[in-house]
Amino acid sequence: MEPVAADLLMALASGTAGAAGQNPWERLRALVQRRPDPQSDAVQGDDELEMGALVVALDEDASDEQRAARLAEGLALRARQDPAFAESLTLWRREAEQVSGASGGGTQHQEISGGTQHNVVFTRDVHGPINLG
């Protein structure tokens, strides 16, 4: 399983992914609080409490790289111990990367200069028609 990037966690926590990033962040909260599969090697207790505390701490200070890195490490550890968690985390990461633009789409810079323009549309990743009329 590919690990969750600390930068992704910080982007979602800070709100830089906008309103669309709020849903994945809430889903991560729920995922972290979910009890481990009884058939797994994961142990309920301090690790889950620490991950939950780190999610809350990132809500308060999304720029804390150390907290984000510790949360990413905790997620990776639990994923190695609990296959059901790993599967859910993988699905969550894919959605979160799409929302945040961290899946390789990069950032976008658009600029208009000089003269008068009409019907200018700034967009990225459109998955459907655009009608300007």
C-alpha positions as CSV (number, residue, x, y, z in Angstrom):
1,M,0.0,0.0,0.0
2,E,1.3,3.4,-0.9
3,P,1.6,5.6,2.2
4,V,-0.5,8.7,2.7
5,A,1.6,11.9,2.2
6,A,1.9,14.3,5.1
7,D,1.4,17.1,2.6
8,L,-2.0,15.7,1.6
9,L,-3.1,15.5,5.3
10,M,-2.0,19.1,5.8
11,A,-3.8,20.3,2.7
12,L,-7.1,18.7,3.7
13,A,-6.7,19.9,7.3
14,S,-6.0,23.4,6.3
15,G,-8.9,23.7,3.9
16,T,-6.7,24.4,0.9
17,A,-8.7,21.8,-0.9
18,G,-11.8,23.9,-0.4
19,A,-15.2,22.7,0.6
20,A,-14.7,19.5,-1.4
21,G,-11.8,18.6,0.9
22,Q,-14.0,18.7,4.0
23,N,-15.7,15.4,3.2
24,P,-12.5,13.4,2.9
25,W,-11.2,15.0,6.1
26,E,-14.4,13.9,8.0
27,R,-14.2,10.4,6.4
28,L,-10.6,10.2,7.7
29,R,-11.8,11.0,11.2
30,A,-14.3,8.3,11.0
31,L,-11.8,5.8,9.6
32,V,-9.3,6.5,12.4
33,Q,-12.0,6.0,15.0
34,R,-13.2,2.7,13.6
35,R,-12.4,-0.4,15.6
36,P,-9.8,-2.7,14.1
37,D,-10.9,-6.0,12.5
38,P,-10.8,-8.6,15.3
39,Q,-9.0,-11.0,12.8
40,S,-6.2,-8.5,12.3
41,D,-3.0,-7.9,14.3
42,A,-4.0,-4.4,15.1
43,V,-4.4,-3.6,18.8
44,Q,-7.1,-1.2,19.8
45,G,-5.9,1.4,22.3
46,D,-3.2,4.0,22.4
47,D,-2.5,4.0,18.6
48,E,-6.1,4.9,17.8
49,L,-6.2,7.5,20.5
50,E,-3.0,9.1,19.3
51,M,-4.2,9.1,15.6
52,G,-7.5,10.6,16.7
53,A,-5.6,13.3,18.7
54,L,-3.4,14.0,15.7
55,V,-6.4,14.5,13.5
56,V,-7.8,17.0,16.0
57,A,-4.4,18.7,16.4
58,L,-4.1,19.1,12.6
59,D,-7.5,20.8,12.6
60,E,-6.1,23.3,15.1
61,D,-2.7,23.8,13.3
62,A,-2.7,22.3,9.8
63,S,0.9,23.6,9.2
64,D,2.4,21.3,11.8
65,E,4.5,19.0,9.6
66,Q,5.6,16.8,12.5
67,R,2.0,16.0,13.5
68,A,1.1,15.3,9.9
69,A,4.1,13.0,9.5
70,R,3.3,11.2,12.8
71,L,-0.3,10.7,11.6
72,A,0.9,9.4,8.2
73,E,3.2,6.9,10.0
74,G,0.3,5.8,12.3
75,L,-2.0,5.3,9.3
76,A,0.7,3.2,7.6
77,L,1.3,1.1,10.7
78,R,-2.3,0.4,11.2
79,A,-2.7,-0.4,7.5
80,R,0.1,-3.0,7.8
81,Q,-1.7,-4.6,10.8
82,D,-5.3,-4.5,9.6
83,P,-6.1,-5.4,5.9
84,A,-9.6,-4.0,6.1
85,F,-8.3,-0.7,7.3
86,A,-5.6,-0.8,4.5
87,E,-8.3,-1.3,1.9
88,S,-10.4,1.6,3.3
89,L,-7.4,3.8,3.6
90,T,-6.4,3.2,0.0
91,L,-9.8,4.1,-1.3
92,W,-9.8,7.2,1.0
93,R,-6.4,8.3,-0.3
94,R,-7.4,8.1,-3.9
95,E,-10.5,10.2,-3.3
96,A,-8.5,12.7,-1.2
97,E,-5.8,13.1,-3.8
98,Q,-8.4,13.8,-6.5
99,V,-10.0,16.4,-4.3
100,S,-6.7,18.1,-3.3
101,G,-5.1,17.9,-6.7
102,A,-2.2,15.9,-5.2
103,S,-2.6,13.0,-7.6
104,G,-0.1,14.4,-10.0
105,G,-2.4,17.0,-11.6
106,G,-0.2,19.7,-10.2
107,T,-1.2,23.3,-9.6
108,Q,-2.6,25.7,-12.1
109,H,-1.8,29.3,-12.8
110,Q,-4.0,31.4,-15.1
111,E,-3.6,35.0,-15.9
112,I,-5.4,37.5,-18.1
113,S,-3.5,40.6,-19.1
114,G,-4.1,43.5,-21.4
115,G,-7.2,44.5,-23.3
116,T,-10.8,43.5,-22.7
117,Q,-11.9,39.9,-22.6
118,H,-15.3,38.4,-22.8
119,N,-16.5,35.0,-21.7
120,V,-13.4,34.0,-19.8
121,V,-13.7,30.7,-17.8
122,F,-11.0,29.4,-15.5
123,T,-11.4,25.7,-14.7
124,R,-9.6,22.5,-14.2
125,D,-10.7,18.8,-14.3
126,V,-14.1,19.3,-15.8
127,H,-16.1,16.1,-16.0
128,G,-19.1,17.2,-18.0
129,P,-20.4,19.8,-20.4
130,I,-19.8,23.6,-20.0
131,N,-22.5,25.8,-21.6
132,L,-21.7,29.5,-21.9
133,G,-24.9,30.4,-23.6
